[in-house]
Amino acid sequence: MPKRLRPILAMALPWMLFAAPAGATASLTCDASDGNLSFELLGNMGSGNAGSIQLIGGTITLKAIRGKFDKVEFKIVSAHLSGQWNFGKELRIGIDPEDVGDVSITLAIIAELTKNAGADTDRYRGRYIAKVRGPKSETELTGKIKGCDAG
């Protein structure tokens, strides 16, 4: 290598090491509603295998369970994302919001990509599992999600 190019390479090398290819992101919405709870989530999802997921906001509304607790609403912010997995056809999201009074919830969304021929949006279908801890006991709730859409 010519001596005159060495200073230029030395200055450019740190930038080249930290440069990453630009990745596309998609808006992500997830929701469910049944006799146990309802939730709505809004976020972003990176494209490709192992794309990152970022929550922007949302709510989880836990319906009253007789003898255990009344209706409770949990506000979701980005810091409540406790785990995420977007790989291949799998989408998994873990959410652990702050307690409301003496009730806490941990929500896991487990979904798989369904093909929409010609659609601009990826659609995921699956289920949720919620572990709810109240003043008297712990309860596990399960149900189907309406869908998670990324596009």
C-alpha positions in Angstrom: 0.0 0.0 0.0 1.4 3.4 -0.9 2.4 5.6 2.1 0.2 8.4 1.0 -2.9 6.3 1.4 -2.2 5.0 4.9 -3.4 8.2 6.7 -6.6 8.2 4.7 -7.2 4.5 5.4 -6.4 5.1 9.1 -9.1 7.8 9.3 -11.7 5.8 7.3 -11.2 2.4 9.0 -13.2 3.3 12.2 -16.1 4.5 10.0 -16.1 1.4 7.9 -16.0 -0.9 11.0 -19.1 0.7 12.5 -21.0 1.2 9.3 -24.0 -1.2 9.0 -26.2 -1.8 6.0 -29.5 0.0 6.1 -32.4 -2.2 7.0 -36.0 -1.6 6.3 -38.4 -1.3 9.2 -42.2 -1.9 9.2 -44.9 -0.7 11.5 -46.1 -3.5 13.8 -49.6 -3.7 15.4 -50.8 -6.6 17.5 -54.2 -7.1 19.2 -56.4 -9.6 20.9 -59.7 -9.5 22.7 -61.5 -12.3 24.5 -63.1 -13.1 27.9 -59.8 -12.9 29.7 -58.1 -9.7 28.4 -57.6 -7.4 25.5 -54.5 -5.8 24.3 -53.3 -3.4 21.6 -49.7 -2.9 20.8 -47.9 -0.6 18.4 -44.3 -0.8 17.4 -41.7 -1.3 14.7 -40.1 -4.4 13.4 -36.9 -4.8 11.4 -36.9 -6.8 8.2 -35.2 -10.1 7.6 -34.2 -12.9 10.0 -33.5 -11.8 13.5 -35.0 -8.4 12.9 -35.4 -6.3 16.1 -38.7 -5.3 17.5 -39.3 -2.0 19.2 -42.5 -1.3 21.2 -43.8 2.3 21.0 -46.9 1.9 23.2 -50.1 0.1 23.9 -52.4 -1.2 26.6 -53.3 -4.5 28.2 -56.7 -4.5 29.8 -57.2 -7.5 32.2 -60.8 -8.3 32.7 -62.1 -8.9 36.2 -61.7 -12.4 37.6 -64.3 -13.0 40.3 -62.8 -13.3 43.8 -59.3 -12.5 42.6 -59.1 -8.9 41.2 -61.1 -6.2 39.4 -60.6 -4.9 35.9 -57.0 -3.6 35.5 -55.4 -1.6 32.7 -51.7 -1.7 32.1 -50.0 1.0 30.0 -47.2 -0.3 27.7 -44.1 1.7 26.9 -40.9 0.6 25.1 -39.1 -0.2 28.4 -41.7 -3.0 29.1 -40.4 -5.2 26.2 -38.8 -8.1 28.1 -38.0 -10.4 25.2 -38.4 -10.5 21.5 -37.8 -13.0 18.7 -38.4 -12.5 15.0 -36.7 -15.3 13.1 -37.9 -17.1 10.0 -41.7 -17.5 10.4 -41.7 -17.1 14.2 -42.7 -13.9 16.1 -42.4 -13.9 19.8 -42.8 -10.9 22.1 -42.6 -10.8 25.9 -44.0 -7.8 27.7 -43.7 -7.1 31.5 -45.4 -3.8 32.3 -45.2 -2.1 35.7 -47.6 -3.4 38.4 -50.9 -1.7 38.9 -51.7 -1.7 42.5 -51.1 -5.3 43.7 -51.7 -6.9 40.3 -48.9 -7.7 37.8 -48.9 -9.3 34.4 -46.4 -10.9 32.1 -47.7 -11.3 28.5 -46.1 -13.6 25.9 -47.2 -13.4 22.3 -46.4 -16.5 20.2 -47.2 -16.3 16.5 -46.2 -17.6 13.1 -46.2 -15.9 9.7 -49.1 -16.6 7.4 -48.6 -15.9 3.7 -50.7 -13.2 2.1 -50.1 -13.6 -1.7 -49.4 -10.1 -3.2 -50.0 -8.2 0.1 -47.7 -5.5 1.3 -48.2 -6.6 4.9 -46.9 -9.6 6.8 -49.6 -11.2 9.0 -48.8 -13.3 12.0 -51.4 -15.5 13.8 -51.0 -17.3 17.1 -51.8 -17.2 20.7 -50.9 -15.4 23.9 -50.1 -16.6 27.4 -50.5 -14.2 30.3 -49.3 -14.9 33.9 -51.2 -12.7 36.3 -50.2 -12.3 39.9 -52.8 -10.8 42.2 -53.0 -10.4 46.0 -54.5 -13.8 46.4 -52.9 -16.0 43.8 -51.3 -16.5 40.4 -53.4 -17.3 37.3 -52.4 -18.3 33.8 -54.6 -17.1 31.0 -54.4 -18.2 27.4 -56.1 -17.2 24.2 -55.8 -16.5 20.5 -54.5 -13.2 19.1 -56.5 -11.5 16.4 -53.3 -10.9 14.6 -50.0 -9.1 14.4 -49.4 -7.1 11.2 -46.1 -5.7 10.0 -46.0 -3.5 6.9 
